[in-house]
Amino acid sequence: MTSNTTGIPPGMENFIVGIIGMGDMGKMYARRLSDAGWNVEAAGISRVVAEYGPSTKQNAIVGGQTSCKDPEIKAFEDYLPPDVDIVSCHSLHGPRVDSRDQPLVLIKHRASEESFNKVETVLRCLQSKHVYLTAHEHDRITADTQAVTHAAFLSMGKAWHSSRQFPWEGARYVGGIENVKINLTMRIYSQKWHVYAGLAILNPEARKQINQYAESVTELYKLMLGGHHAELRDRVLRAKEKVFGSDDNPKWADKPLLRDAVLDQFSLGQRAADLAPLPNNHLSLLAMVDCWSVLGIVPYDHMICSTPLFRLWLGVTEHLFRSPARLDEALRVAVEDNTFRSDDLEFTFAARGWAECVGIGHFETWKERFVNTQRFFEPRFAQAIEVGNAMVKAVLESTKS
């Protein structure tokens, strides 16, 4: 092959790209890099930097695509020869999302401009938006935009599993917001357990945030159980102002991130047109904003590094809080309606269970919790993935317009 047919610049014809096992994302990288004309070697997924680092080719460039950079960079520093340059990266999306226009973080940790430019040239075949951060900045922003989002969906799935229900078969989980909850929960549980375990357990910022989310869920649920409407409303509105701004000076844009007309198309279940959905207090969303408020996180600050899941979750959360009537109804239901109190109890248990699991820091415990719920939903994944992919694509397209 020549650079004319592959798009490889002159002088880089013999540049070799090596990938050491990274699961589905590694496969996606290998496929896209290979299609672009780069030479790619895929080694065994169980190989570690400690084994191969010392024998790295002289003056090579090494990087990783892990979701948590702290342990990755430490391993590179410990085991790579000093002549080896380190340029790390991380695509902020899953393997089923088109990489075009999605954020791709590039970390020039220990490298010359020439080496960094070569890495950037190689990765242009992904057609992503390049974002330049340090390893520490990456881990903080990744935690802010992914950790609590994943915890919410993991908790929903565990709660539905514990109550032995496929939520789209009932009358409560229908409509735009509910479609996002269901489709993205199924999307997460259809992937390999380690995809989310590493981010949650290895990133100290993520562990802190997942613990706070569980605390927020628990404290809000206790207010609901006690019938403390005024206290609940005051806490939620204070959190709203910290996260979303005041009515006079809102932090959200004039145009909502999501529209019901788009989301309503992607339901896994069937509902009669004249049948209104059952009330929902949206504990998962109220707790999300409460968590962000306690931790001082303003989600809009990191939109350039946000994942599709985060944009969807922020979108439905914003959707609830942009409407005073919708938010008032959720707070009323939270205190006055006991119909789904058992569902909320299971969700609270699930959120606390994931936080405890992350706090212990044991991957096998995480794996067992994840895989058990995954098996429950597995018979429905084929339909859920198809609908979920279509929803993500439609929503991403609508946010561009």
Secondary structure, DSSP 4 states (H G I P E B T S, - for coil): --HHHH-PPTT-TT-EEEEE--HHHHHHHHHHHHHTT-EEEEE-TT--HHHHGGGPPTT-EE----S-HHHHHHHHHHHS-TTSEEEEEEESS-TTS--TTSEEEEEEEE--HHHHHHHHHHHGGG-PEEEE--HHHHHHHHIIIIIHHHHHHHHHHHHHHHTT--GGGSSSS-SHHHHHHHHHHHHHHTS-THHHHHHHHH-HHHHHHHHHHHHHHHHHHHHHHHT-HHHHHHHHHHHHHHHHB-SSSBSS-SS-S--HHHHTT--SS---TT-PPPP---HHHHHHHHHHHHHT--GGGGGGG--HHHHHHHHHHHHHHH-HHHHHHHHHHHHH--TTHHHHHHHHHHHHHHHHHHHHT-HHHHHHHHHHHHHHHGGGHHHHHHHHHHHHHHHHHHHH-
